[in-house]
Amino acid sequence: IEQLYNAGITGGCSTAPLMYCPDSTVTRAQMAIFILRGIHGSTYIPPTATGAVFGDVPAGSFAADWIEQLASEGVSAGCGGGNYCPDATITRAQMAIFLLRSKYTSTYAPPDATGIFLDVPTNYWAAKWIEQLSLEGITGGCGNGNYCPGNNVTRDQMAIFLDRTFGLPSLP
């Protein structure tokens, strides 16, 4: 968490007092900011949003610039129906896809799943993404041989995912 803060990826959830809120869940809007800063660095500023990409993300809304840029880079096509669902939380299964697309490009396709996690059958919709995330050492799952694909990503988990995916600079 401190590494994420020192790398300028996040300012936390509160500045007065300074807090990170490690147990809070991550929304899709927040995830867009985290991911793009992980890809491009802490000083990155996305182009201004047009408001024409997603029906539920008007120009000027929280994280609109980041959300539209995430779509432009092919990391996310939204949640369906022409929407992005910015206030919805991110599951661990969804996060696996976002992280690997961010790391490699939108055209990346991981190899087929072999059955690493007890709670992720090889025919699960995100199995190959989840297993690749594990094979790259980005996650070890949630314990006891499980990945917990339907669980929401918390801010402390997000910090680990980002650090391991993008190799953030070490603490000073």
N, C-alpha and C positions, 0 to 999 in steps of 0.2 A: 504494500500500500504506500509506504513512504517512497519507494522507488518510483511508483507511478506519479506521485505528487512532485517529487524532485525532477522528474523528466518532463514536467509540464503537461502531462496527459489529462490531469484533473486538478481542480482546485478544491475538491471535496464537495460535501453536500451543504456545508455552512462555512462562512468565513468569520463570523463573529458569534460564538467562538469557532475556531477552526476545527471541523469535524469531517470524517469520511463516511460514516454510517455504514460500516461493513456488512451488517446483516440486512440492509435494505435491498429490495429487488431492483433490477436494472430494467428500465423501459426501452422500447425500441428506439425512441428518440435519443435517449442517453447513449445507447449502444452505438448509434451512428456517429456521435461525437468521439466516443472512446476509440472506435475502430479507425476512423479517418486520422485522428491524431497519432494512433499507433503506426499507420501506414506512412503518413507524410511528416510527422514530427509536431512538436508542440506549437510551433509558430504558424502552422498551416491555417489558412482561412479559405473556406470554399467560396465559389461564386455565389452571388445573390440568387435566392430561389425565385422562380417564376410563379409558383403556385399552380402550375398547370400539369405537374407530373402525377400527383396523387390527389384524389378527391377530398381526403381528410387532412391535407397538409397545405393550408393556404400560405401564400407568401407572407412573411413577417411573423408567422407563428414560431413557437419555441422549436429550435433545431431545424427549421425548414431548409435552410441552406445546406446543412449537413446531410439531411435525409435525401434531398434531391441529388447531392453529389454522390452519396453512397449508391443510389440507383444508377447514376451516370457511369460509375465505375463497375457496375454489374455485380456488386456484392449482394444487393437485395432488389427484388422486383416488387416488394410489398407483401401484403398479407392476403391479397385476393380482391377481386371486384373493383380494381382501380384504386384501392386504398393502401395505406402504409400501416395503419393502426399504431400511431406514435406513442399512445399511452399504455399499450399492452406490454406485458412483461415478456422477457425473452426466456425460452426454455433452454436447457442444456443441449437438447438435440438441435435446435435452431442455431445455437451459438457455434456448434461444431462446423456447420456449413459457412456461417459468416466469417469465422476465423480463417478457414482454409481458402475461401475465395479471396479474402483480403491478402493473405500471404502469397498466393500463387497467381491469381487472376480469375476472372469470372468463367473462363472456359475450363478450369481445372476439374478433373474427375478422378476421385480416388479409386483404388482397386476395390474389387468386391470384398464384402465382409466375410470373415471366417468364423466368427463367433467368440470374440474375446470376452465380452461382458455377459453375465448371467441374465440380465434384464433387457438385453438388446439382441433379439433373434436376428439371424442373417437376412431375413426378409423385411425387417423394420425399415421404414422409409428413409431414415437417416443413418442406418447401420454402418455403411461404408465410410461416411464422414466421421462418425464417432470413433470408429476403430482407427482411422488414419490419424486423428487427433491424438489418440493414445500411443500409436506407434511412433509418433514424432516427439513424444515426451511432454506434450502440452497438458495432458491430463492423465491421471491415474484412476479416474472414476470417482465415485462417491463413497467407496468402501465395500468390503465384503464381496468383491468380485463384480460389483454393480457399477453402472454409470448414472442411473437415475435420469433418463432422458427427458421425462416430463416435468422435472423439478425446475423451478424458476432460478435463473442465475442471480446470485447476490453480488453486491459490490466487491466483497473480498475475493470471491471466485473470479470476478471480472479482472481484478488486478493480476491474479496469477495467470489467467488465460492470456492477457495482453503481454505481460512480461515474457512469458515463454514463447509466444507466437512471434513477437517482433524483436526480442532481445534488447530490451530497453537499456539505456546507459546505466552503469553501476552508480551506486550512491557515492557522493563525494566523500 
